[in-house]
Amino acid sequence: MRNRRNSADGNATLLGSLDGAAAVRQRQTTQELVVNFLRDAILSNRLRGGSHLIQDKIATELSVSRVPVREALLQLEAEGLVHMEAHRGASVVWLPPEEIEEIFEIRRLLVTEAIRKVVPHLTDDQVKRLQKIARRQESESNMEVRLKLNGAFYATLFENLNRTRMRYLMEKLEREVERYLVPLDRPHLGHQALVAACEARQAEEAATIVAEHLARVCDRVLAAVRDLGEGELPVSRTRRRRGAPVLAASGTR
C-alpha cells in the first residue's frame, strides 16, 4: 500500500515537472496580475475614460507577453470596464450620464427583487450576523474598512439567493459604476433600519430602504459626471472620444 501511495505521489510530482507546466502556471499568474493591475488602475481613475490601451506597450512596460495582456483586456471588456474595437484596439470605458442612470435603474430592479426573495427566509443566525456587521459599520471611521464591512453585509444578506445569473449581474453592474463613486463622499446607508426590516422579515420595507439609497447615490453620481469639464467628458463603451489619450498601463495621469 505504501509503495502504491509513493507511486501515486511520484506521478503527481512528475506532472508538475512536465514540459509546459511552468508555462501554464506562469500564464495563469501573469494574466491575473495584468487583470488586477489594469482593473485597479481603472477603478481608481488612474486610467481615465477614453484612454487607449496599447497591448504592445502594456506588455513591454509590465515585462510580459502580449497573450496574457490580450486575455486580460478581454476579461475587463466582459466586466464592462474596457471596450475592444477592431483595428483600433482597447480603450477604457467611461459612461455618459444616461448609461450610468440606466445601470442604476437595472441595479435597483435586481437588488430589490433579490431582497424580496431572501428576506422572508433569513435565519436567526444570519440576522444576528447582519446586526453585528451593522454595529461595526456605525463605529468604523476608516472608509476602506467600511467598504469591506459593506461587502460582508450584503454577502451575508444574499447567502441564500439561489439565482446564479442574478448574482452575476448584480456584481457586474456594481463594478461598472463603482469607479464613479470613488471621488464622492458617499451617503452611508444606515444598515440598522435595513437590519430591523430583515429581523421583522419585512421584505418590502427592506427593498424600499435599499431602492431609496441607490436612487440618492445615482443622483449624486450623475451630478458629479455632468459637472465635469470639457476635457473630462465621458465616453460610451461603444466608441472612444476623439483625441483621448493613448496610454500604456503605467502611463497614467
C-alpha positions in Angstrom: 0.0 0.0 0.0 2.9 2.4 0.9 4.5 1.6 -2.5 1.3 2.4 -4.3 1.0 5.6 -2.4 4.5 6.6 -3.1 4.0 5.8 -6.8 0.9 8.0 -6.9 2.7 10.8 -5.2 5.6 10.4 -7.7 3.2 10.7 -10.6 1.7 13.9 -9.1 5.1 15.4 -8.7 6.1 14.3 -12.2 3.0 16.0 -13.7 4.2 19.3 -12.3 7.6 18.9 -13.9 6.3 18.0 -17.4 7.3 20.3 -20.3 4.9 23.2 -20.5 3.7 23.0 -16.9 5.7 26.0 -15.8 4.4 28.0 -18.8 0.8 27.2 -17.8 1.4 28.3 -14.3 3.2 31.4 -15.4 0.4 32.3 -17.9 -2.3 32.0 -15.4 -0.4 34.0 -12.8 0.6 36.7 -15.4 -2.9 37.1 -16.7 -4.4 37.5 -13.2 -1.6 40.0 -12.4 -2.4 42.1 -15.5 -6.1 41.9 -14.9 -5.8 43.1 -11.3 -3.3 45.8 -12.2 -5.5 47.3 -15.0 -8.7 46.9 -13.1 -7.3 48.7 -10.1 -5.9 51.5 -12.3 -9.4 51.9 -14.0 -11.5 51.7 -10.8 -9.2 54.2 -9.0 -9.4 56.6 -12.0 -5.7 56.5 -12.6 -6.6 55.3 -16.1 -9.1 57.8 -17.3 -12.1 57.2 -19.5 -11.2 57.1 -23.2 -7.5 56.2 -22.5 -6.3 53.9 -25.3 -4.6 50.7 -24.0 -2.0 49.5 -26.4 -1.2 45.9 -25.9 2.4 46.0 -27.0 3.2 48.9 -24.7 1.4 47.3 -21.7 3.3 44.1 -22.4 6.7 45.9 -22.6 6.2 48.0 -19.5 5.0 45.1 -17.4 7.6 42.7 -18.9 5.0 40.1 -20.0 4.0 38.7 -23.4 1.0 40.0 -25.4 -1.1 36.9 -24.8 -1.9 37.5 -21.1 -2.4 41.2 -21.9 -5.0 40.5 -24.6 -6.8 37.9 -22.4 -6.8 40.4 -19.5 -8.3 43.1 -21.8 -11.0 40.6 -22.9 -11.9 39.8 -19.3 -12.1 43.5 -18.5 -14.3 44.0 -21.5 -16.6 41.3 -20.1 -16.7 43.3 -16.9 -17.7 46.4 -18.7 -14.5 48.4 -18.0 -12.8 48.1 -21.4 -14.1 48.4 -24.9 -12.4 46.4 -27.7 -12.7 47.7 -31.2 -11.5 46.1 -34.4 -8.4 47.8 -35.9 -8.4 50.4 -33.1 -7.6 48.2 -30.0 -8.8 48.7 -26.5 -9.9 51.8 -24.6 -11.2 52.5 -21.1 -14.9 52.8 -20.9 -16.3 56.0 -19.3 -20.1 56.0 -19.4 -22.2 59.0 -20.3 -24.8 60.0 -17.7 -27.7 58.3 -19.4 -26.0 55.0 -19.3 -25.0 55.4 -15.7 -28.6 56.2 -14.9 -29.7 53.1 -16.7 -27.3 50.9 -14.8 -28.6 52.2 -11.5 -32.2 51.6 -12.7 -31.3 48.0 -13.5 -29.4 47.6 -10.2 -32.5 48.8 -8.3 -34.7 46.3 -10.0 -32.3 43.4 -9.4 -31.3 44.2 -5.9 -34.8 44.9 -4.6 -36.1 41.7 -6.2 -33.2 39.7 -4.6 -34.1 41.2 -1.3 -37.7 40.2 -1.7 -36.6 36.6 -2.3 -34.1 36.3 0.6 -35.6 38.4 3.5 -38.6 36.1 4.3 -36.2 33.2 4.6 -33.4 34.7 6.6 -32.3 32.6 9.6 -31.9 34.0 13.1 -28.2 33.4 12.8 -28.0 35.4 9.6 -29.9 38.3 11.2 -27.5 38.3 14.2 -24.6 38.4 11.9 -26.2 41.3 10.0 -26.7 43.1 13.3 -23.1 42.6 14.3 -21.8 43.9 11.0 -24.1 46.9 11.1 -22.9 47.9 14.6 -19.3 47.7 13.5 -20.1 49.9 10.5 -21.6 52.6 12.7 -18.4 52.9 14.8 -15.9 52.5 12.0 -14.3 55.7 10.6 -11.9 54.1 8.1 -13.5 54.1 4.7 -11.6 51.1 3.4 -12.7 49.0 6.3 -16.3 50.3 6.0 -16.3 49.2 2.4 -15.2 45.7 3.3 -17.8 45.6 6.0 -20.4 46.7 3.4 -19.4 43.8 1.2 -19.6 41.4 4.1 -23.1 42.7 5.0 -24.5 42.1 1.5 -22.7 38.7 1.2 -24.5 37.6 4.4 -27.8 39.1 3.3 -27.7 37.2 -0.1 -26.2 33.9 1.2 -29.4 32.1 0.4 -30.0 33.7 -3.0 -30.2 30.7 -5.3 -30.0 32.8 -8.5 -26.6 32.5 -10.2 -27.3 34.8 -13.1 -28.9 37.4 -10.8 -25.9 37.4 -8.6 -23.6 37.7 -11.6 -25.5 40.6 -13.0 -25.7 42.5 -9.7 -21.9 42.1 -9.2 -21.1 43.1 -12.8 -23.3 46.2 -12.7 -21.9 47.2 -9.3 -18.3 47.0 -10.7 -19.3 49.1 -13.7 -20.3 52.1 -11.6 -18.0 51.7 -8.6 -15.3 53.9 -10.0 -17.8 56.8 -10.4 -18.3 56.7 -6.6 -14.6 57.0 -5.7 -14.5 60.8 -5.7 -17.8 61.1 -3.8 -18.3 61.4 -0.1 -21.0 58.8 -0.4 -24.1 58.9 1.7 -23.8 56.0 4.1 -26.8 53.6 4.1 -27.7 53.2 7.8 -27.9 49.5 7.9 -29.7 49.5 11.3 -33.0 50.3 9.6 -32.4 47.6 7.0 -31.5 45.1 9.7 -34.7 45.9 11.6 -36.7 45.3 8.4 -34.8 42.0 7.9 -35.4 41.0 11.6 -39.1 41.5 11.1 -38.9 39.7 7.8 -40.5 42.7 6.1 -39.2 42.2 2.6 -41.0 45.2 1.0 -39.7 47.6 3.7 -36.2 46.3 3.2 -36.4 46.6 -0.6 -37.7 50.2 -0.3 -34.8 51.2 2.0 -32.2 49.9 -0.4 -34.0 51.3 -3.5 -34.2 54.8 -2.0 -30.5 54.7 -1.1 -29.5 53.6 -4.6 -31.6 56.4 -6.0 -29.8 59.0 -3.9 -26.4 57.7 -4.8 -27.4 57.7 -8.5 -28.4 61.4 -8.3 -25.0 62.3 -6.8 -23.1 60.4 -9.4 -25.0 61.9 -12.2 -24.5 65.4 -10.8 -20.7 64.8 -10.5 -20.4 63.4 -14.0 -22.4 66.3 -15.5 -20.2 68.8 -13.7 -17.0 67.5 -15.3 -15.2 69.9 -17.5 -15.0 69.6 -21.3 -11.6 67.9 -21.1 -13.2 65.2 -18.9 -16.3 64.4 -20.9 -17.3 60.7 -20.5 -17.2 58.4 -23.5 -19.6 55.5 -24.1 -18.3 51.9 -24.3 -19.5 52.0 -27.9 -16.9 54.5 -29.1 -13.8 56.3 -27.9 -13.6 60.1 -27.6 -11.7 61.7 -30.5 -8.3 62.8 -29.2 -8.5 60.7 -26.0 -5.0 59.9 -24.5 -3.2 56.9 -25.8 -1.6 55.3 -22.8 0.2 52.2 -21.8 -0.7 50.7 -18.4 1.7 52.8 -16.4 1.2 55.9 -18.4 -1.5 57.3 -16.1 -2.2 60.9 -15.3 
